[in-house]
Amino acid sequence: MAKDKDKKKDRERAKASTASEAGKAAHDGSKKANQHHAAKAHGRATTVDTSLPATRPELMELHAAARARRNGAVLDSPAFRDAIFDLERIEIRIAAIDRAAEPPLG
């Protein structure tokens, strides 16, 4: 039993050491392959769809309707994917409005 506890402690120390080294590498400018950094953007860049309403309450109504369409659609159907795409556009517009507020809401 004591050996099992020691092995577990050794694994935990190794994980902590690896995480600490990765964090130091991210901050000192060196790059390691396949290292994650929380501040980096993921995926593709987004653009704000200005054709959507400019007020948060109107966008929230559209968002509720898009959620209802998504929830009523068959999983992975074209209607489901269209509703997901609409949700994405609406959420990006809401975030843009929140960032533009004085003081920023987000």
C-alpha positions, 0 to 999 in steps of 0.5 A: 500500500505504501508503494502505491501512495508513493507512486501516486505522489510521484505522478502528481509531482511530475504533472505539477512540474510539467505544468509549471514548466509549460507555464514558464515557457509560455511567459518567457517567450519560448515555444514548445510544440502542442502547448496550450495557452489560455490567452490564445484565440481558438478557431477562426476569427469572427465578424459581427453581423450588423444586419441583426438588431442593435439592442440586447432585448431584441437580440435575446428574443431572436436568441430564444427563437433560434434555441427553440428551432435548434431544440425542435430540430433533428440532431445534425439535420440542416435545420439544426445546423442553421439554428446553431449558425444563427445562435452563433451570429446572435451571440457574437452580436450580443458580445459586441454590444456588451463590449461597446457599452460604457462601461463594458458589460463583458 
